[in-house]
């Protein structure tokens, strides 16, 4: 079967909780259910307006406030670890991370020996003993006698590298963050005992990862399934698709892209009915984080929405096409533009530097009114009491984004 592009967009947005209006409760069980629906929420340290995880949740529930996420983490309903990147994940999924811990232990050790400072392996037992006896620590509280790096984010002193390695392989967990700084404790003191002791095994984990990814994506290639949690290798995901197809659990479909091209993918039987039953996306305009689940796979987003997005944080300023940290704008089932803005909390203003509409998008008075209302809501969320605009903020459409 062929799933048309409008239906593919509709289903994808519905599964990612962006088709319905961003209303409803946004704390406790309701917030946990939303994160479970998404699978995970990516964490990012950049806070030009608000941190990525907070913006992801605010875009879907505008009653959301960061302290609600903090409570779920403190109550151990969520844990922090890696999917394709650092993420907040429902604790009920923790058993499936044992597969990652086993896989990462030799792989990370071999890789880090090549680019971490010497001596980090010798700190494993020292760090574990200190935490066991003295309680949680941050990287600033260990290796006091070690030389601190000046080479950037990854220039870690040996004890910090030891903390990160022990976290990545499951011996430590993040118990909280202080001013976004990780605080580590023994996993046995962070992860509930009934969850910590469960290990489904590698085969069951691969099945879980592919199956759960497909249910959240709606349709996917084997490569997209592998990339969702980054728990299965491309070869493992391909083998799972082959076997699931033989069992009748999935079917082959063709998904129409924004340019009319067809891409072979896999889906559950009854994909067309599922897409037809999905609600029409609300025309409500909202601003997305660059790390929103809808945009995480840049190539998939470009195929479905015809929206080419590349983050330019690491691109030298003179070579940027748009800006340091530019936010996509969603309206209905279309990504209609991107906006460069920053919260200046010391002056109370959300400053709009530039907005680039996509080709064919007209910014008339009604659309600008909806944009203004959304910016006012976002400003309040970011701790600002006004929105200000640079004189030349409304830009002309550019033919294409940079490769940053």
PEWO-V533774 format. One record per helix or strand of 3 or more residues. SS is the DSSP state (H for helix, E for strand). FROM is the first residue (numbers start at 0). LEN is the number of residues. If there is no record, write none. Layout:
ss,from,len
SS,FROM,LEN
SS,FROM,LEN
//
This chain:
ss,from,len
H,4,11
H,27,11
E,39,3
H,51,9
H,65,9
E,77,5
E,85,5
H,90,25
H,120,14
H,138,3
H,157,11
E,171,7
E,180,6
H,186,4
H,192,4
H,201,16
H,221,8
H,233,14
E,250,6
E,261,6
H,270,7
E,284,3
H,292,4
H,297,8
H,316,3
E,325,6
E,333,11
E,348,9
H,364,17
E,385,4
//
